[in-house]
Amino acid sequence: MSTMNTMNPSKMINTLAMNSEKIAHFKKIFEEQRSNLLYTAMGLTNASFAIQTDDLKDEIDLSSTELEQSMRMRLRNREALYLRKIDDALDRIRSGKFGECEDCGDSIEARRLEARPTTTNCVPCKEERERLEDSHIDGRRSKSLGTKMKFA
């Protein structure tokens, strides 16, 4: 009796599929997204967040301006977080760990990587993390966890 690798066949296929061509594909995507985010950020100046004197004419104008600034700031924060995820993904490519789940070490399915290239977890590990999170920061239960149905 020969000793064969006991890895799940679909995982073996996925591992073989993560060849240098696929890695180069993801690296190109990350580098383009990184370049676009940095280009956008360079176009911003402190003046784009400053309140203009025309916006101080009445309370409605001021409120509208403050809301717009808040939205702009939230967008910049999200872009900064995404840029950090891109840099982490590029680091994983350089270290040879791209496409490997950081929790269990198994390969992340190619479909998942195509849908969310910066992911660091396979689907089962991500689902387990969501179950453990229990609720959102604002106290609501996660909608992606579903509910158990009781039948009479």
C-alpha positions as CSV (number, residue, x, y, z in Angstrom):
1,M,0.0,0.0,0.0
2,S,1.5,3.3,-1.0
3,T,1.4,6.4,1.2
4,M,-0.4,9.1,-0.6
5,N,-1.0,12.7,0.4
6,T,-4.3,12.8,2.3
7,M,-5.0,16.3,1.3
8,N,-8.5,17.0,-0.1
9,P,-8.4,16.6,-3.9
10,S,-10.0,19.9,-4.5
11,K,-7.4,21.6,-2.3
12,M,-4.6,19.8,-4.3
13,I,-6.1,21.2,-7.5
14,N,-6.3,24.6,-6.0
15,T,-2.7,24.5,-4.8
16,L,-1.6,23.5,-8.3
17,A,-3.6,26.3,-9.8
18,M,-1.8,28.9,-7.7
19,N,1.1,29.0,-10.1
20,S,3.4,31.9,-10.9
21,E,1.0,33.1,-13.6
22,K,-1.8,33.5,-11.1
23,I,0.5,35.1,-8.6
24,A,1.6,37.6,-11.2
25,H,-2.0,38.3,-12.0
26,F,-2.8,39.2,-8.4
27,K,0.4,41.2,-8.0
28,K,-0.5,43.3,-11.0
29,I,-4.0,43.9,-9.6
30,F,-2.5,45.0,-6.2
31,E,0.1,47.2,-7.8
32,E,-2.5,48.9,-10.0
33,Q,-4.9,49.5,-7.1
34,R,-2.1,50.7,-4.9
35,S,-1.0,53.2,-7.6
36,N,-4.5,54.4,-8.1
37,L,-5.1,55.0,-4.4
38,L,-1.8,56.8,-4.0
39,Y,-2.5,59.0,-7.0
40,T,-5.9,59.9,-5.6
41,A,-4.4,60.7,-2.2
42,M,-1.7,62.9,-3.7
43,G,-4.5,65.0,-5.3
44,L,-5.9,65.8,-2.0
45,T,-4.7,68.8,-0.1
46,N,-5.5,70.3,3.3
47,A,-7.5,72.9,1.3
48,S,-10.0,70.2,0.2
49,F,-10.9,69.7,3.9
50,A,-11.0,73.4,4.8
51,I,-14.3,75.2,5.3
52,Q,-14.7,78.0,2.8
53,T,-16.2,81.3,3.9
54,D,-19.1,80.9,1.5
55,D,-20.1,77.8,3.4
56,L,-20.5,79.8,6.6
57,K,-23.5,81.9,5.4
58,D,-26.0,80.0,7.4
59,E,-26.4,76.9,9.5
60,I,-27.7,74.7,6.7
61,D,-24.7,75.5,4.5
62,L,-22.4,74.8,7.5
63,S,-24.1,71.5,8.3
64,S,-24.0,70.4,4.7
65,T,-20.3,71.3,4.5
66,E,-19.5,69.4,7.7
67,L,-21.4,66.4,6.5
68,E,-19.5,66.4,3.2
69,Q,-16.2,66.7,5.0
70,S,-17.1,63.8,7.3
71,M,-17.9,61.7,4.3
72,R,-14.7,62.6,2.6
73,M,-12.7,61.8,5.7
74,R,-14.4,58.4,6.1
75,L,-13.6,57.6,2.5
76,R,-10.0,58.5,3.0
77,N,-9.8,56.3,6.1
78,R,-11.3,53.4,4.2
79,E,-8.8,53.9,1.4
80,A,-5.9,54.0,3.9
81,L,-7.2,50.7,5.4
82,Y,-7.5,49.1,2.0
83,L,-4.0,50.4,1.1
84,R,-2.7,48.6,4.2
85,K,-4.4,45.4,3.1
86,I,-2.9,45.7,-0.4
87,D,0.6,46.2,1.1
88,D,0.1,43.1,3.3
89,A,-1.0,41.1,0.3
90,L,2.1,42.2,-1.6
91,D,4.2,41.1,1.4
92,R,2.5,37.7,1.4
93,I,3.3,37.4,-2.4
94,R,7.0,38.2,-1.7
95,S,7.2,35.7,1.2
96,G,5.4,33.0,-0.8
97,K,2.4,32.8,1.5
98,F,-0.2,34.5,-0.7
99,G,-3.2,32.2,-1.1
100,E,-2.5,30.4,2.1
101,C,-5.0,30.7,5.0
102,E,-3.3,32.4,8.0
103,D,-5.5,30.3,10.5
104,C,-5.3,26.8,9.2
105,G,-2.5,26.9,6.5
106,D,-4.7,25.4,3.8
107,S,-5.0,27.0,0.4
108,I,-7.6,29.6,-0.2
109,E,-9.9,28.8,-3.1
110,A,-9.1,30.7,-6.3
111,R,-12.8,31.8,-6.5
112,R,-12.5,33.4,-3.1
113,L,-9.2,35.1,-4.0
114,E,-10.8,36.5,-7.3
115,A,-13.8,37.8,-5.3
116,R,-11.7,39.2,-2.4
117,P,-8.0,39.3,-3.4
118,T,-6.8,40.7,0.0
119,T,-8.4,37.9,2.0
120,T,-6.2,36.1,4.5
121,N,-8.6,33.3,5.4
122,C,-10.3,30.4,3.6
123,V,-14.1,30.2,3.7
124,P,-14.4,27.7,6.6
125,C,-12.0,29.7,8.8
126,K,-13.7,33.0,7.9
127,E,-17.1,31.5,8.8
128,E,-15.7,30.3,12.1
129,R,-14.3,33.8,12.8
130,E,-17.7,35.3,12.1
131,R,-19.5,32.9,14.4
132,L,-17.0,33.8,17.2
133,E,-17.6,37.5,16.7
134,D,-21.1,37.0,18.0
135,S,-22.2,40.6,17.3
136,H,-21.3,43.9,15.6
137,I,-19.7,46.7,17.5
138,D,-23.1,48.5,17.7
139,G,-24.7,45.4,19.3
140,R,-26.5,44.0,16.3
141,R,-26.1,40.3,15.4
142,S,-24.4,39.5,12.1
143,K,-26.8,38.9,9.3
144,S,-24.4,36.6,7.5
145,L,-24.6,34.0,10.3
146,G,-28.3,33.1,9.6
147,T,-30.7,31.8,12.1
148,K,-31.8,28.3,13.1
149,M,-35.3,27.6,12.1
150,K,-37.7,25.7,14.4
151,F,-40.3,23.5,12.8
152,A,-43.4,22.4,14.6
